[in-house]
Amino acid sequence: MSDFHLFVLGALLLTVTSSFLLTRKWCDFLSHSQRMVVSMFSGTTIGLTVGLMASSIFPGSFYSSNLLGFFGGAALAALSAGKLGTVSMMEGLTAGMMGGMMGAMLGEMVSYTEAVIFLQLLITLSISSLLLYPAFFHASFRENSIPTKRWLIKPFLVFLAALFILLGGSLLDSAPASEPPIHQAH
């Protein structure tokens, strides 16, 4: 397991922990439909990330990477949606299972260099799923005005923080970027 894989694992655990804490804070204000969207979006992106990471750790071993993606994606997605309710947790769990399986299949079809690029994109989507909590929370109150001008700075600062974290994690990848892609026959 490389430093980049440890970064992806840390980002996933940070996403799941943050999702769990945000759920505790704003769960009562979210409708059933909003809970479903949050659990399925975060479950799918977490599952895809786990499956693709497992496939890049165990190249050529589709069975092992598929099982790890399947169960790892389901467990992390269920943890992230655990406080949203039983139905939302089951929706997140099944989305995590499906995403884990699809991520493992994607990892078998692409080279390691392409898998790193996909992992960076999927980590971005996983972290972006956390932005659904405040967006749905504020949408439920139907405010037509911005509370303060300082409020406009918050999304920009969150974007910059995520950008610097992701750029710092991509520097941990030790594979050369100029390596030509090697396609496997399927």
N, C-alpha and C positions, 0 to 999 in steps of 0.2 A: 504494500500500500504506500503510495507516494505522498508527498506533502500536499499536493493538490487534492488528492482523495480525502486526506484528513481535513483540509479546508472545506470541502463539499460536505463532509459529514458534520463538521462543526456548524456550518451554515444551516444545514437541515435541522440539527438539534436546536439551534437558536430560533429558527422559524417555528418549530413545533412548540417550544417553550413560550415564545411570544404569543402564538395563537392561543395557547391554553390560558395565559394570563389575560389577554384581551377578551376572551370568551367569558371569563369570570366577571370582568368589568362591565361588558355591554350586552350580555346575553339576554337580559330581561327586556331590552329595548328593540331587539330584532324580531321581525315577524318570521313565520315558518318558511316562507319563500326565501327570505334573506339568509336564514340559517342554512337552507339547502344549497344556495348558490355558494356560500362561503365554504361549506364542508366539501362540496363536490369539486370546486375549483382548487382548493388547497390539497385535497386528497389526490386528485389527478396529477398535479404538478409534483407533489412529494413522491408519489409512486413512480412517475416517469424518471425522476432524478435518482431514486434508489435503484431502479432496474438498470438504468444506463450505467450507473457507477459500478454496480455488481458485475455487469458485463465487461466493463473495462478493467476491472480487477482480475476477473477470471476469464481471459480471452479464450475462445474455443470451447468453453464448457457451458453450453447453453442450458443444460439441465440445472446445474448449480446456480448460475446467475438468474435463471427464471424463478427458481424456488426462493432465492434470497430476495429478489425484487418483489415477488408476489407477497411473501409474508412480511418482509420489512416495510414495504409500502403500505400494506394494510395496517400494521401495528402503529406506525408513525402517524398515518392519517386518522386512525381511531383516537390516538392520544390528542391530536390537535383539535379534533371536533368533539372530544369527550364531554365537555360541559354544555354543548349546544342542545342536548336532549338525545333520547334513544334513537329516534328516527333519523335525525341529522348525523348522529354518530355512525349508524348503519350505512347511510348514503356515502359518508366520507370513507368508511372502511371498504365498501365495494369499489369506490372510485380509486382508492389506493391500490387495491388488488389488480384492477384492470390496468392502471397506470404502470405498476411494477412489471406486469407481464409485457406490456407494450414497450417499456423502456429496455427490457432485456432483449426483446426482438430487434429493436432499433440498434442496440449496441453490437449485436452480431452482424448487422448489415453494413456498418460503417467502420472506418479505420480509427485508430486511437486518436489521431489528430482531430478528426471530425467529431469524435465522441467528446473531446475536451470542449470544443466549441458548443456542442449541444448541451453539455453540462453547465456551461456558463449561462446559456440562455434559460435553461430550466431553473437554475438557482435564482435568476432574476425574476422569473415568473412566480416561484415559490415565495420569495420575499415580497413580491407585489401583492400576493394574496392577503397579506396583513393589512394592506391599505383599504380592503373592503370593509373592515370593521368600522373605522371612523366614517367612511363614506356612507355606509348604510345607516349608521347612528345619526348622522346629521340629516340624511334624507328623510328619516322618519319624523323629524320635527317640522319639515317643510319651511325652513327659514328662507326668506327671499333676500335677505341682506347679509353681507359679510359682517361678523361681529366686530372685528377691529382690522386695521391695516396690517398689524403684526401677524394676523392669522394667515395672510397670504405668503408669508415667508416660510411657514412650517412645511408645506409640500416641497418647496425648493430645497430646504435643508435636508429633508428625508431623502430626496432624490440624490443630492450630493453625497450624503453618507453612504447610501447603497452603492453608488458609483465607485467611491473610493475603496469600499470593502471588496467589491467584485474585481476591480483592477488589481488590488493587492493580492487577492487570491489567484488571479490568473498569472501573476509573476512566479507563483510557486510551481507551476507546471515545468517539468524538466525535459519534456520531449521537444526536439527541434521542430520549429514551425515550418521550415522549408522542405520537410520530408514529403516526397510524393505519396499521394494516397494509394494504399494497397487494397484493392477490392477483392473480396472473397467470392468464390463461385457458390451460388445457392441454388 
